[in-house]
Amino acid sequence: MEAARLKAATAARTSGARPTSPLSAAPEAGGGADGASELAWLCRTAYAFVHSPVVEGVQPATGTAPSSEGARTT
């Protein structure tokens, strides 16, 4: 779920829109009680971000027109 949330937020940010879906709600408790379990959780999340068909299907849900707020100007 965290990988899908990150994918939606990244897509919204790239398009300049603000996400308005439930995916933008507070993140689930992830990680672990120690460094090793935290690293394992981060690795699973990163793998899902790149390889999960569920995450691939996530579209940014936006309810407003694109915004220039926070947009990079290069």
Residue pairs with C-beta under 8 A, 6 or more apart in sequence:
1 28
2 27
2 28
2 30
2 45
2 48
3 45
3 46
3 48
3 49
3 52
3 55
4 23
4 48
4 52
4 54
4 55
4 58
5 23
5 24
5 27
6 45
6 49
7 49
7 55
7 56
7 58
8 19
8 21
8 23
8 24
8 58
8 59
8 60
8 61
9 19
9 23
9 24
11 58
11 59
11 60
12 18
12 19
12 60
12 62
13 70
15 60
15 62
15 66
16 66
16 67
16 68
16 71
17 60
17 62
17 64
17 65
17 66
17 67
18 62
18 63
18 64
18 67
18 69
19 60
19 61
19 62
20 61
20 62
20 63
20 64
21 60
21 61
23 58
23 61
30 41
30 45
31 37
31 38
31 41
31 42
32 38
32 40
32 41
48 54
48 55
49 55
